[in-house]
C-alpha cells in the first residue's frame, strides 16, 4: 500500500486545489453576465443553430471528430508496434496489416458515404 | 531507474504469442463477415444490400456454429493465454450463435410493419421532420443494422472465452457499442428509442469505466492481466487485501451491469422498451448468455480462491435482483417493461448458479441461460405481432381477450410465460430446479427460500397476463395480430420447440453440459 501513498497524496492535493479555486472564484470573481456569456460555449464561434420542428440535426463537427479519433487511434496502435518491430517479426507485420486493412474498410465506407465532404 | 530495470526484464522474457487461428475460427468468421458487410454498405447498390447482408449474416452465423461444433472436445489456452477454449466456453459460444440466428430472423422480418421493417429508414433524421417522412415514404430500409449486429456477435463470442482482463474489456466494448446504436434505431416511437440509446450508452460507459478501474487494481495486485496468474497471486497471498477486494468489486460492477442485476438494473426497462423489439429480443437473450459466461469464468477461475469474500456480496445482489425484478414487474402496464423486469428477476435466479461456485452450479446456470434465452426470444417475437395503427400495442390492456381473436398467438405466449414462471414440462422449470439444487448443495438454503418466494411473485405476474389473455373481454378497439413472414414464424417455432423439448427431455443437453466439464484454469 505504501507504493500508492504518493498517488493518494497527489489525488488529495488535486481535489483540494480544484475545490479551493472553484469556491474562491465563486466568492471573489465579479459577475457581469451578457448574452454571449450565457450562450453555450462552442470554441468562440456562434453556436450552431438548431431549426425548430424540422431540418437536419447538424452533426458535421461530430463526424469530423469521430474520423479524427479513428485515425488517431490507428496511429496510437502503430507506435508500440514500431518500437518492438524487430521482435514482433513477420507475425507482427501480418497482424498490423490486418489491423490497417480493417481501418481501410472504415475509410472506404466513410468515403463512399460522402463523410469526407463538408457540404 | 526501476523503469529501466523492468524494461530490460520485459525485453529478456519477451516471447511471441502463438495464435491457433483454427481454434478462433468462430470469432474470426463472424468478424470477417461483419467487415465484408461494411464493404457491402460502401460499394453495393442500394437494392442489392439487403439480400447480400442476409446471405452474409446467416451464412457466417451458421458457418461459425459448425466451427464451434467441430471444436467440441478442445481444451486449450490460446494466444499466449489470452483466450481459453474449453467445454463451457464452446457451449456458450454455440448458444450465442443459435440465439443470434433466431434474433437475425426477427430483425429480417418485413411483413409485420406496413412501412417496412422495425428500423428507422435513416436513423440520423430528426424525429417528426420532413426528411424522416421522405425517407420512410420512399421505402428505404436500414441495412447497416446487419454489420452492426455481426460486430456485436463477435464481441459476444469473445466474451465467454476471454481469459485475460484486457481481452475481456475489448470484447465487452465490441459487444456493447453496436448494441447502443441498434437500440436507437426503432422506426416507431423514435424519441423513446433515442432516449433509450443515450441512457444505455452513458450508463454502459460508466460501468465500463468501473470495470477498467477494477482491472487496473487487479493488475496492481497481481502484476498480470491473465486470469490464471491473478488466481495464482490470490492463492499465494492468503488474507485480505484492500486492493484485490476493491478490484473484485469494481470488475463485478462492470459485468453485473451487463446482465441487469440490481442495483445496476435501472437501464433495463427503458432500454428494453425503447429498442426496436427484434433488437430487444436479441440483446435480452444473447447479451445475458455472453455476460453470464464471462461472469461465471471470472468468478470461477480468477476469484475462486476468494469465494468467502465475494459470496456475501453476490448474496445481497442476487436477493435484491430477484425481489426488485419480481415485485416491480407486478406494477407494470406495458408488456415490454413487464418482460424487462421479469428478465431482471431471471438474472437473479441465474446468479444462484454463480454463487453456488460448484460444477453443478455452472451446469445449472448455463442450462438456465439457454432456456431463458429462447423463451425470451419467443416472448418478444410475439410482442412484435400484436399491433394497432400506431405500431406495436404494448399496453397490457390491449392484450385482454387476445385468445378470442387469435387463440394460437395467445397459447404460444402462454407457453413462454409458463416457462418463465418455471412450471413443470417447460425449460424454465428444469433451469430453476438445476440452479436451486446446486445452490442447496453449496449451502445457500436461505437464498433458495428467497428465490422460491420471488418465483411465486413472478408466477403471479405471468399468471395475471395469461388470465387477461384468456378470460378477459377484449377492449373496444382490439389490436390486430398480423401474419408474419416465414422469418418470424420460424423464429417463434424454434423458440417454442426449444422451450418444450428442454422441458420434457432435458437429459441430452444436461449430458452435453456434463461432458463440457468446467472452465480451464
Interface residues (C-beta under 8 A of the other chain):
Chain A: X1 X4 X53 X54 X55 X56 X57 X59 X84 X87 X88 X89 X91 X102 X105 X106 X108 X109 X111 X112 X113
Chain B: X11 X14 X16 X17 X35 X38 X39 X41 X42 X43 X124 X125 X126 X128 X129 X130 X131 X220 X242 X243
